[in-house]
Amino acid sequence: MSALADGIELTELDGGLRVVTEAVPSVRSVTLGLWVRTGSRDETPAQAGVSHFLEHLLFKGTKRHSAIEISEYFDGLGAATNAATGKETTHLYSRFVDEHTEAAFDVLAEMFLKPTFPDIESEREVVIEEIAMYEDEPSDRVHDVLAGAIFGDHPLGRRVLGRAEVIAGVPVPDISAYHQARYVAPNVVVSAAGSLEHERIVELAGRFMAPGEGDPVPPDTSDPDAGPRLLFYPKETEQYHICFGAPGIARDDERRWTLGVLDTILGGSTSSRLFREIREKRGLAYAVGSYADQYIDRGMVAMYVGTRAENVAEACEIVGRELDLLRSDGVGADELARAKEHVKGRTVLALESTPGRMSRNARSALFELPFLTIDEIIEKVDAVTTEDVLELARELYAPGSLSGACIGAEEDRFRSAVEPVSAALAA
């Protein structure tokens, strides 16, 4: 066992299973998460969506409990239970009163490691309906279109939900084999935060968690096809849903603190440049902003605006102008100071919840990132300089690196508007 920052403790059991906990004495609840380092980037094209489908099937039954018994069990504990799949992780979690820790851990572990895949046909239809619902939400779908523009045929360019035809046809033995190959001890982390004792969580993990042994299936870390790309999906919508983005930085890149500040300045807050210029000053959009994603070996930066047809050209012109100003003039001292306080405030607020602490610690353990105290995080954010922000802006938002994506009615309207953002895309 090793004691880490702010009451965080980490123990690795025989076989490679890791248990990380953080005691929060001021609460009576526990948030328990079972994490596996596998997600949509670990799938082949023929498996597209299997990680997410498997996440659904964890709730459908085990040898001891049917799907309805599982839901009744956690309802009877007064617990909130759910799961999520990303491009690099899948996790199952529950939040409950501390006196139910053993009971909740018992069933959660069985769901995670020993699903029996009953009633699979009805759940196929559920996931296919989820994909159909997503197809009808262009403000969500355009972000995956952008990922495809940035990463091409690389697994990071595919959406987490996958393809309906894969979900409709993948047989149970293939799903079971995928589960057995990836839910192995070195790939799994148990993370808990709240009213707990580390030794007790380790003891329960040793009793209830027995993932298979073996080497995890490595992710595809090949380089994506060279970009940039411009992708357009025609759809009769009231708005044009527009994204621009580029390759970013990896999870462990020390510049991630600078990127957090840079993203806040560009579009990640209500005082950001894009929000102020596009929404507040001109009323061109309701939804506008920017974000960044990091993965084990690379990342992406992106910005989004949803606007009506007659505003597409002006909105793109403003995006291009703001990027030009950011690359040429950088940021001022007051703007930098405000962005730093915003990043620090968001960080502290997120870590005041046990689900937030559980998730942060799980990712740090899964991806071998340092367990930083809040003070250490604040120190790293405070160390960001105007020169750091300018240098990173010029690298990540270089016009020749930017890809574009849009869902809307007329492709020509979008294509004719992108030149202020990137002449290469317009060409």
C-alpha positions in Angstrom: 0.0 0.0 0.0 1.2 3.5 -0.7 -0.2 6.7 0.8 -0.6 9.4 -1.8 -1.9 13.0 -1.8 -4.7 14.3 0.5 -5.6 10.9 2.1 -5.5 9.0 -1.2 -4.2 5.4 -0.8 -3.3 2.9 -3.5 -2.9 -0.9 -3.2 -2.0 -3.3 -6.0 -3.3 -6.8 -5.4 -1.8 -10.1 -6.8 -2.5 -10.3 -10.5 -2.3 -6.5 -11.1 -5.8 -5.3 -9.8 -5.4 -1.8 -8.3 -7.5 -0.3 -5.5 -7.4 3.4 -5.0 -9.4 5.2 -2.3 -9.9 8.7 -0.9 -11.4 9.2 2.5 -13.8 12.1 2.9 -14.7 12.3 6.6 -17.3 15.0 6.1 -19.8 12.8 4.2 -21.9 9.7 5.0 -21.9 8.3 1.4 -19.5 6.3 -0.7 -19.0 6.4 -4.4 -17.6 3.1 -5.7 -16.4 2.8 -9.3 -15.2 -0.3 -11.2 -13.1 0.9 -14.2 -11.5 -0.9 -17.1 -9.1 0.6 -19.5 -11.0 -0.3 -22.7 -13.3 1.8 -24.9 -14.2 2.5 -28.5 -10.6 3.0 -29.6 -9.9 -0.6 -28.6 -12.4 -1.9 -31.2 -11.9 -3.0 -34.8 -14.3 -1.6 -37.4 -16.2 -4.9 -37.2 -16.6 -4.4 -33.4 -17.6 -0.7 -33.6 -19.9 -0.1 -30.6 -19.2 -3.4 -28.7 -17.7 -1.6 -25.7 -20.8 0.5 -25.2 -23.1 -2.4 -25.9 -21.3 -4.4 -23.3 -21.7 -1.6 -20.8 -25.5 -1.9 -21.3 -25.4 -5.7 -20.9 -23.7 -5.4 -17.5 -27.1 -4.4 -16.1 -29.0 -7.3 -17.8 -28.3 -10.1 -15.4 -25.9 -12.4 -13.6 -26.2 -16.0 -12.3 -27.6 -14.7 -9.1 -29.7 -11.7 -10.2 -32.0 -10.8 -13.1 -32.0 -7.3 -14.6 -35.1 -6.4 -12.6 -33.6 -7.8 -9.4 -30.5 -5.7 -9.9 -32.6 -2.5 -10.3 -34.7 -3.4 -7.2 -31.6 -4.3 -5.2 -29.9 -0.9 -5.7 -33.2 0.9 -5.3 -33.6 -0.9 -2.0 -30.2 0.5 -0.9 -31.2 4.0 -1.9 -28.3 3.9 -4.3 -27.7 5.8 -7.5 -26.1 3.4 -10.0 -25.0 3.9 -13.6 -22.2 3.3 -16.1 -20.4 5.1 -18.9 -18.2 4.3 -21.9 -15.6 6.5 -23.5 -13.0 6.2 -26.1 -10.5 4.7 -23.6 -12.5 3.6 -20.5 -15.6 1.9 -19.4 -16.8 2.1 -15.8 -19.7 1.0 -13.6 -20.4 2.9 -10.5 -22.7 3.4 -7.5 -23.2 6.0 -4.8 -24.8 4.8 -1.6 -24.9 5.3 2.2 -21.7 4.0 3.8 -23.5 1.2 5.8 -24.3 -0.5 2.4 -20.7 -0.7 1.2 -20.3 -4.4 1.3 -23.8 -5.1 -0.1 -23.3 -2.7 -3.0 -19.8 -3.9 -3.8 -20.9 -7.5 -3.9 -23.5 -7.0 -6.6 -21.6 -4.3 -8.5 -18.6 -6.7 -8.8 -20.7 -9.5 -10.1 -22.3 -7.3 -12.7 -18.9 -6.1 -13.8 -17.1 -9.4 -14.0 -19.8 -12.1 -14.5 -22.6 -10.9 -16.8 -24.5 -13.8 -18.3 -25.9 -11.8 -21.3 -29.6 -12.8 -21.0 -32.3 -10.9 -22.8 -29.7 -9.6 -25.3 -32.1 -9.1 -28.2 -34.2 -6.6 -26.3 -31.1 -4.6 -25.3 -29.9 -4.7 -29.0 -33.1 -2.8 -29.8 -32.5 -0.3 -26.9 -29.0 0.5 -28.1 -30.1 0.8 -31.8 -32.8 3.2 -30.6 -30.1 5.2 -28.7 -28.1 5.4 -32.0 -31.2 6.5 -33.9 -31.9 9.2 -31.2 -28.3 10.4 -31.5 -28.6 10.6 -35.3 -31.5 13.0 -34.7 -29.4 15.3 -32.5 -27.0 17.1 -34.9 -25.7 19.3 -32.1 -24.2 16.1 -30.5 -23.4 14.2 -33.7 -21.3 17.0 -35.2 -18.6 16.5 -32.6 -18.1 12.9 -33.8 -18.0 14.2 -37.4 -15.2 16.5 -36.3 -13.3 13.6 -34.7 -13.6 11.7 -38.0 -12.2 14.8 -39.8 -9.3 15.1 -37.4 -8.4 11.4 -37.0 -9.8 9.8 -40.2 -10.0 6.0 -40.1 -8.1 5.8 -36.9 -10.2 4.3 -34.0 -10.2 7.8 -32.3 -12.2 9.0 -35.3 -15.1 6.6 -34.6 -18.0 7.4 -32.3 -18.4 5.6 -29.0 -21.9 4.4 -29.9 -20.6 2.5 -32.9 -22.7 1.3 -35.8 -26.3 0.0 -35.7 -25.5 -2.9 -38.1 -22.7 -4.1 -35.7 -25.0 -4.0 -32.7 -27.8 -5.8 -34.6 -25.5 -8.7 -35.6 -22.7 -9.2 -33.1 -23.2 -12.7 -31.5 -23.1 -13.4 -27.8 -19.8 -15.5 -28.0 -18.0 -12.5 -29.6 -19.2 -10.2 -26.9 -18.2 -12.6 -24.2 -14.8 -13.0 -25.8 -14.3 -9.3 -25.9 -15.2 -9.0 -22.2 -12.9 -11.8 -21.2 -10.0 -10.4 -23.2 -10.2 -6.9 -21.8 -11.7 -7.1 -18.3 -8.5 -8.6 -16.9 -6.8 -7.6 -13.6 -4.0 -5.4 -15.0 -6.6 -3.4 -16.9 -9.0 -2.9 -14.0 -9.1 -0.3 -11.2 -11.4 -0.2 -8.2 -11.8 3.4 -7.1 -13.8 4.6 -4.1 -14.3 7.9 -2.3 -16.3 9.0 0.7 -16.9 7.6 4.1 -14.6 4.6 4.0 -11.4 2.9 5.3 -8.9 1.9 2.7 -8.1 -1.5 4.2 -11.8 -2.4 4.2 -12.2 -1.6 0.5 -9.1 -3.6 -0.3 -10.5 -6.6 1.7 -13.8 -6.4 -0.2 -12.0 -6.1 -3.5 -10.0 -9.2 -2.7 -13.2 -11.0 -1.8 -15.5 -9.9 -4.6 -13.1 -9.0 -7.5 -11.5 -11.8 -9.4 -10.9 -10.5 -12.9 -9.0 -12.8 -15.3 -5.3 -12.7 -15.5 -3.3 -12.0 -18.6 -2.0 -9.1 -20.6 -4.4 -6.4 -21.7 -5.1 -6.0 -25.4 -3.0 -2.9 -26.4 -4.8 0.1 -28.0 -4.1 1.1 -31.6 -1.4 3.8 -31.2 -0.6 4.2 -34.8 -0.7 7.7 -36.3 -4.0 8.8 -37.9 -4.2 9.6 -41.6 -2.8 13.0 -42.3 -5.3 15.9 -42.1 -6.9 18.4 -42.2 -10.3 17.5 -43.6 -13.6 19.2 -44.2 -16.6 16.9 -43.6 -20.2 17.9 -44.3 -23.3 15.8 -43.5 -26.5 17.1 -45.1 -29.6 17.2 -42.9 -32.7 19.4 -43.0 -32.2 21.3 -39.7 -33.1 24.8 -38.4 -29.4 25.5 -37.7 -26.0 24.7 -39.1 -24.0 22.9 -36.5 -20.4 23.8 -37.1 -17.1 22.6 -35.5 -13.5 23.4 -36.1 -10.7 21.5 -34.5 -7.2 20.1 -34.7 -4.9 17.5 -33.0 -4.2 18.3 -29.4 -1.9 17.0 -26.6 -1.8 13.7 -24.7 -3.1 13.1 -21.2 0.3 13.3 -19.5 1.5 16.4 -21.4 2.6 19.0 -18.8 1.1 21.6 -21.1 -2.4 20.4 -20.2 -2.5 23.1 -17.5 -1.8 25.7 -20.2 -4.4 24.2 -22.4 -7.0 24.4 -19.7 -6.3 28.2 -19.4 -6.2 28.6 -23.2 -9.5 26.8 -23.8 -11.1 28.9 -21.1 -10.0 32.1 -22.8 -11.1 31.0 -26.3 -14.5 29.5 -25.6 -14.7 27.5 -22.4 -16.4 30.1 -20.3 -19.2 32.7 -20.5 -16.6 35.5 -20.6 -14.6 33.8 -23.3 -13.8 35.4 -26.6 -16.1 33.3 -28.8 -19.0 33.4 -26.3 -18.7 37.2 -26.0 -18.3 38.0 -29.7 -20.7 35.5 -31.2 -23.5 35.3 -28.6 -23.3 38.3 -26.3 -22.4 41.1 -28.8 -24.2 39.8 -32.0 -26.8 37.2 -30.9 -25.7 34.8 -33.7 -25.9 31.7 -31.5 -27.4 30.2 -28.4 -24.7 27.5 -28.1 -21.1 28.4 -28.7 -17.9 27.3 -27.1 -14.7 25.3 -27.2 -13.3 22.2 -25.5 -10.3 19.8 -25.5 -10.0 16.1 -25.2 -6.8 14.2 -24.1 -6.0 10.5 -24.7 -3.0 8.3 -23.9 -1.0 9.3 -26.9 -2.6 12.4 -28.5 -5.6 14.6 -28.1 -7.8 17.2 -29.9 -9.0 20.8 -29.5 -12.3 21.9 -30.8 -14.8 24.7 -31.0 -18.6 24.6 -31.8 -21.3 27.0 -32.9 -24.9 26.4 -33.8 -26.4 29.1 -35.9 -29.1 29.7 -38.6 -28.2 29.7 -42.3 -28.1 33.4 -42.7 -25.5 33.7 -39.9 -23.1 31.0 -41.0 -20.6 33.2 -42.9 -20.5 35.9 -40.1 -20.0 33.3 -37.4 -17.2 31.6 -39.2 -15.6 35.0 -39.9 -15.6 35.8 -36.2 -14.1 32.4 -35.3 -11.3 33.0 -37.8 -10.7 36.5 -36.6 -10.5 35.5 -32.9 -8.1 32.7 -33.8 -5.9 35.2 -35.7 -5.9 37.5 -32.7 -5.1 34.7 -30.3 -2.2 33.6 -32.5 -0.8 37.0 -33.2 -1.4 39.1 -30.0 -1.8 36.4 -27.3 -3.6 37.3 -24.1 -3.4 40.1 -21.6 -2.5 39.9 -18.0 -6.1 40.5 -16.7 -7.6 38.0 -19.1 -5.0 35.4 -18.1 -5.6 36.0 -14.4 -9.4 35.7 -14.8 -9.0 32.4 -16.8 -6.7 31.0 -14.2 -9.2 31.7 -11.4 -11.9 30.1 -13.5 -9.8 26.9 -14.0 -8.9 26.7 -10.4 -12.5 27.2 -9.3 -13.9 24.5 -11.6 -11.2 22.1 -10.3 -12.0 22.7 -6.7 -15.8 22.5 -7.2 -15.5 19.3 -9.1 -13.5 17.7 -6.3 -16.0 18.6 -3.7 -18.1 15.7 -4.8 -17.3 12.1 -4.1 -18.1 11.0 -7.7 -15.6 13.6 -8.9 -12.9 12.4 -6.6 -13.6 8.8 -7.5 -13.3 9.5 -11.2 -10.2 11.6 -11.0 -8.4 8.9 -8.9 -9.5 6.1 -11.2 -8.1 7.9 -14.3 -4.8 8.7 -12.5 -4.4 5.0 -11.6 -5.5 3.6 -15.0 -3.2 6.0 -17.0 -0.4 6.2 -14.4 -0.8 9.9 -13.9 0.4 11.6 -10.7 -2.0 12.0 -7.8 -1.9 15.7 -7.2 -3.2 17.6 -4.3 -5.5 20.6 -4.9 -2.7 22.9 -3.9 -0.4 21.2 -6.4 -2.9 21.7 -9.2 -3.4 25.3 -8.2 0.3 25.8 -8.3 0.6 24.4 -11.8 -2.3 26.6 -13.1 -0.7 29.7 -11.4 2.6 28.9 -13.2 1.0 29.3 -16.7 2.3 32.5 -18.4 1.1 34.6 -21.3 4.1 33.3 -23.3 3.0 29.7 -22.6 -0.6 30.4 -23.8 0.7 32.2 -27.0 3.1 29.4 -27.9 0.4 26.7 -27.4 -2.2 28.7 -29.3 0.1 29.1 -32.3 0.9 25.3 -32.3 -2.6 23.9 -31.8 -4.7 26.4 -33.7 -2.4 26.9 -36.7 -4.6 27.4 -39.8 -3.0 24.5 -41.6 -3.8 22.1 -38.8 -7.6 22.9 -38.5 -10.2 20.5 -39.7 -13.9 21.4 -40.1 -17.2 19.6 -39.7 -20.8 20.7 -40.3 -24.3 19.3 -40.3 -26.8 21.4 -42.1 -28.9 21.8 -45.2 -26.5 23.2 -47.9 -22.9 22.2 -48.2 -21.9 25.1 -50.4 -23.1 27.6 -47.7 -20.7 26.0 -45.2 -17.8 25.6 -47.6 -18.0 29.1 -48.8 -17.7 30.4 -45.2 -14.6 28.6 -43.9 -11.8 30.6 -45.6 -11.5 33.1 -42.7 -10.8 30.1 -40.4 -8.4 28.3 -42.7 -7.5 28.9 -46.4 -6.4 25.3 -46.6 -9.9 24.1 -45.8 -11.5 26.5 -48.3 -9.2 25.1 -51.0 
